[in-house]
Amino acid sequence: MFPGLQNELVAAGVPILDPNSLAWFSPAGWAPQFTPDDSDLIMFSRDLLDWLIRRRLAENTNVHFQEGGTVTDCC
């Protein structure tokens, strides 16, 4: 949905990590280190992701943001 978003995240300075260089500890103990598809991990905050997506959406004239609303019901 957002082509080039990964490049924007990297340009914003987010670290890219090799998952095989990390140690994972869970309630079951240390997890094995492996990457089935050799993918890297891109580490970023939710705030940064929200900001980049909102900035892209704001460039679209068909998108309008509703500010100051209150959610009264869901689903």
N, C-alpha and C positions, 0 to 999 in steps of 0.2 A: 504494500500500500504506500510505502514511503521510500522510493528508490533513492539511494545515496545517503540514507540516514546513518548507516554505519560510518561512512566517511565523515559526516558532520560530527558524530560522537568522537571519533579519533581526532579530528581537527580541534575539538573543544578540550582535548588533553586527557581523555579517559585512558586508563591503562589497558593494554591487551596482554592477557596472561596465557601461558601454556598450562592447561589443566593438569598435565602430568608433573608439573613442578609444584603443585599444591598438595598439602596434606589435609584431608577431610576427617573431622571427628564428629561422630553422631552418637546417639544413645546406645547404638550397638557396638561402638568402638571405632577404631580407625578404619576408614574405607580404603579399598584397593585403589591404586592410581592407574587409571587407564582412560583412553579416549577412543571409543569405537570408530569415530569418523575424522579424527585429527583436527577437530574444530578448536579454535581459540576461544577464550572467554573474554568478553568485553565488559569491564566493570564500570557501571555508571549509577548515578542516583536516579530515583524516580522523578525528583524535581527537574533534573537536567533533561530527561526524556520528555516529560510533560512540556517543558519550555520549548524544546526544539519542534515538537509536533504542533504545539499551539502556534508557533511562529509560522510554520508552513501552512497551516490551515488559514491563518489570518491573511495570507497572500491570495487566497481563493475568494473571489467576489461572491460566490454562491454560499459561503459559510458566514453565519452571524453568531456572535457570542451573546448569551443571555447572562448578564451580570446581576448579582444580588438576589437571585431567586431562592426559593425555599422548596425543598423536596417534601411533599406531603404524603406520597404513596409510592410504592414500588411494585412493579411486576403485576 
